Every structure is written in structure tokens, then in C-alpha cells.
């Protein structure tokens, strides 16, 4: 698995820029949504659930590699971000399960 940190450019969550280089063979950070994480010496906020996508493997041409994308926000912008739609959906599903 390859770990990639992506910083949202604004609270719309429509565009990102990559922070640092891809990190091969890295485990997923255990920081929850809204929690602080230090990347490249800077503090960021986890701003969405992680997402895994498959890409052609950078070394083995007939293979694929998984990229774990971790979405970040700057702490000074975090209060402007609405709750992530993915997080809302998970929260709503958990509430429904508790009611049943």
C-alpha cells in the first residue's frame, strides 16, 4: 500500500494538492476524522474518510498498487468545513443500526 496525503485547497473539498511524496508500504494513520496529524513537519486536520484507489504499479508494469489517500485541511480553515458527506452517511447508518 502507498500512502498519499492530499490537502483540500478550500472547504468545498473539490480540489486537493499533494503534501510530500508518496510513502510506500506505509500503514494507515490511526487519527480519527477531525483529529490532528503532523505531515512534513506541519500540523493538519483529517478532513474526510480515507480512500483507496488502484494505480499501475510504479515498479512492476503488469501489476497494480493501492494508494491510500488521506485528506487533510489546514487547522485555521477547519471551522469553515462542513461535515464530510461520507462521514454524514456513516453517522446516519450507525444511528439507524442503533435504533433497530
N, C-alpha and C positions, 0 to 999 in steps of 0.2 A: 504494500500500500504506500502511496505517495501522499504526503501531507502538503496542502496548499492553503495559505492564509490570504483571504480576499477582504479588502476594506471597502465598505459601502461609501460612495462619494457623497451621498446625501440621504436623508430619511425616507426617500421614495423607494429605496432598495432596488432601483432599476439599473445602476451601473456600479461596477467594482474596479478596483485596481489591486494588483497583487502586491503583497508585502513580503519582501525577501524572496529567496529562491525556493523551489520545491524541495521538500525534505524526504528522501527515500526511506522506506522501511521504518516509518515513524508511527507509533500508536496514537490513537485519538486522545486529545487532551480531555481531562475529566472536569472541565469547567462548565457549569450549567448556563443556560440561556440567561443573559443579563449579568453574568459574572465577569470579573476582571481576569485578563490574561496578559502576560508580557511576551511580546514578539519583537525580535530585533531590538531589544532594549527599551521599547515603548509599551506603555500600558494601553490596552484596548478593552472593549466590551464585546462579549459573544452576542451577536445581534440576530442570529437565526439558528435553526437546527442545522447540523452538518448535512452535507450532500455528497454522495459518492457517484462519480461518473467514470466511465471506462474510456481509455485513450490507447492508441497504439503504443506498445512498449518501447521506451526510448533505446533499449539495447537489443532486444530480441524482436526482429521485424514481423515474425509470424505469430506474435503473442500480444496480449493486451495487459494493461496495468490499471489498477484502480487509483483514482485520485480522490482523496477525502478533502473536500472543500470546507473550510471553517470561515464563516462570515463574521466580520468584525465591524465595529463602529468606534469612532473617537469618543472618549468619555465626555467631552464637553458638548457633543451633539446628541448623546444618548437620550436625553429627556425629550428631544424632538421626534424620536422614532415612535410610531405607533406599534402596538404589539404585532409581531410577525403573523401573517395569515396561517402559516404552517403551525405555529405554536398555538394559535387560537383553535385550530381544528383539533389538535391533540388534546387541548384542555377541554373542549366541548365533548369529545369522545370519552374522556375519562369521567366527566360528570355524568354522562348517560350511563356508563357502566356502574357507577356507584348507586344510581337511582334504581337500577334493575335488581 
